[in-house]
Amino acid sequence: MNRPSSQSSLNPTQIHLLQMFSFNKRKEDLLELKAFLLDFYRKKVDEESANLWDKLDLNDAKIEKMLHTHKRTPYK
């Protein structure tokens, strides 16, 4: 696989993955890879959510209050 030009809009991770996946021919491998990537990003989202929960000192009562708070701009 040829390396993309320096004007490519792909980041280094995307380029690396494209080069690696040029060898993948089986549908089963694609499904396994999708599951792996979904799990990877699910863990990242869980970690970030937990960090925000702690950083903002959130709890169920605060979340419930936010759900019922209206912060829209009033129109006259």
C-alpha positions in Angstrom: 0.0 0.0 0.0 1.4 3.4 -0.9 1.7 6.0 1.7 -0.8 8.8 1.4 0.6 12.2 0.4 1.4 14.8 3.1 -1.9 16.6 2.1 -4.0 13.7 3.3 -6.8 14.5 5.6 -6.2 11.2 7.5 -4.4 11.3 10.8 -1.5 8.9 11.6 -3.7 6.4 13.4 -6.1 6.2 10.4 -3.2 5.7 8.0 -1.7 3.0 10.2 -5.0 1.2 10.4 -5.5 1.3 6.6 -2.1 -0.1 6.1 -2.7 -2.9 8.6 -6.2 -3.7 7.2 -5.1 -4.0 3.6 -4.2 -7.6 4.5 -7.6 -8.4 6.1 -9.8 -10.4 3.7 -12.2 -12.4 5.9 -15.6 -11.1 7.0 -15.2 -12.9 10.4 -12.0 -10.9 11.1 -13.9 -7.7 10.3 -16.7 -8.6 12.7 -14.2 -9.5 15.5 -12.3 -6.3 14.9 -15.5 -4.2 15.1 -16.4 -5.8 18.4 -12.9 -5.2 19.7 -13.0 -1.5 18.7 -16.5 -1.0 20.1 -15.3 -2.5 23.4 -12.2 -0.3 23.4 -14.2 2.9 22.9 -16.9 1.9 25.3 -14.2 1.6 28.0 -12.9 5.0 27.1 -16.3 6.6 27.4 -16.9 4.8 30.7 -13.6 6.1 32.1 -14.3 9.7 30.9 -17.9 9.6 32.3 -16.5 8.4 35.7 -13.9 11.2 35.7 -16.6 13.8 34.9 -18.9 12.4 37.5 -16.1 12.8 40.1 -14.9 16.2 38.8 -18.3 17.7 38.9 -19.2 16.0 42.2 -22.4 14.6 40.6 -24.9 12.3 42.2 -28.4 11.0 41.4 -30.2 13.9 43.0 -28.1 16.5 41.0 -28.8 14.6 37.7 -32.5 14.4 38.5 -32.5 18.2 39.1 -30.8 18.9 35.8 -33.3 16.8 34.0 -36.1 19.1 35.2 -34.3 22.4 34.8 -35.2 24.6 31.8 -32.4 26.8 30.7 -33.8 28.0 27.4 -33.7 31.6 26.3 -37.2 33.1 26.9 -38.7 34.6 23.8 -40.9 37.7 24.0 
